[in-house]
Amino acid sequence: MEELKTAEVVLRNKNYLAEAKTRNHFLTMDQSVAAGGDDSGATPVEYLLTAIGGCVSMTLRTYAELRGWDIGEITVNVTQHQDENGTYLTEEIAFEKEITAEQRKKLMVFAGKCPVAKMVKGETRIVSSIL
């Protein structure tokens, strides 16, 4: 059975500064000054974009290592966009080493298997309650 993952976020009485704890790690979130915050940390959206990029790169590293492919450093740029159809994300993936067309095709398939990307695509239910 996979370990349960949790994060606790506390928003103090100071604008939008939020402190989060997950396992033994602490994160700070805030809004930009223009949005009413003090810019004391990344925004929740920036953390989400970072989580997607981190998950995609780790998923691709795992897939490549299982196949013995030396693809070198993996860079994933995730950007939020807004147009007349709403909000969407783009993901640009680059590898330090040259990859073949076949590797490119397989790596694209596995990039979409990242658990965080699957959550964002709506494949995970969220059950909320007020205590």
N, C-alpha and C positions, 0 to 999 in steps of 0.2 A: 504494500500500500504506500502511495506517495505521501510524503510529509505534508502536513497542513501548513499553509503559508498565511501569515497574518501581518497586518500593519496597523498600528494605532496612530492616529493623527489628532493632535490637540491644537486648536486655534485659540490662542490667548486673547486677552482684551487689547492687544496692540495692533490695530489696523488688520492686515491680512496675514501677518506672520504666523505660520503654522509649523509645528515641530512634529516630526514623524519618527517612529521607532519600529524597526523590523529586525527580528533576531537581535544581534548586538550592534546594529548600525543605526545611526541617527542622521536624519535629513532635515533640511530647512527649506520651507517653501514660502514664497511671498508673491505679491503682484508687483508689477513695474510701478514706478512713481506715477506715470501717466494714468494708471488704472487705480490709483489710490493707495498703493503699498509703498514700502520703503526700498524695494529691490534688494532685499536681504538674502534672497535665494532664488533658485529657479522657480518658474511658475509650475502649477500642476500639469499644464499642457506640455511644457518643456520636459518635465520628468516622464510623461507618457511617450513623447517622441524618443527620448533617450532609452526608455525601456524597450520600445520596439526595435530600435537600432541595435541595442545590446543583445536582445534575444535572437534577432535574425543573424547577427554575426556569430553568436555561439552555436546556433543551430547549423549554420553552414560549416563552421570549423569541425563540429562533430561529424557531419556527413562526409566531409573531405578526408578527415583522418581515418574514418572507417574504411575508406576506399584507397588509402595510401597516397592521396593527392597532395602534393606540396603546392599550395596556392598562396603561401606567404601571408602577409598582413591583409586583413579584411577591413574595408572602410564602408560604413553604411551611413548615408546622409538621409534623414527623414525630415520632411518639411510639410507644414500645414498650409493649405491653400484655401481660398474662398472664391467662389464664382457664382454665377446666377443659379446654379443647381445645388448650391450648398457648400459645405466644408468637405474637403478630401485631403488625403495625404499622398505624398510621393516618396518613393524609396529609391535611392540611387546606390547601387552596390558596386564596389570596385575591389579588385584583387591585385596584390603586389606582383604576383607571378602571372605569366601568360596562361590562359586556360583554353581548352579546345571548345569547338562549337558544341560537342556532345556534353562536355562538363558544364558549359554555360546553361544548356537546356535543363539538365538535371538539378543544378544549383538553384535555378529559378523556381522549380517545383518545390524544392525543400525550403526555400526562403518563405514560402507561404505556409509552411507547417510549423512555424515558430508559435509557441503557445500564447505569447502576448499578442501577436498579430491576429491570431484566431479569436481571442477575447474581444479585441477592438472591432472585428468584423461581425460581432454579435453572436458568437457561438457559445457564450457563457451567460447563464442566467445570473442576475443580481437580485437577492432577496434582502430588502431593507426593512428595518424596524427602528422605532424610537423607544429608547429605554427610559 
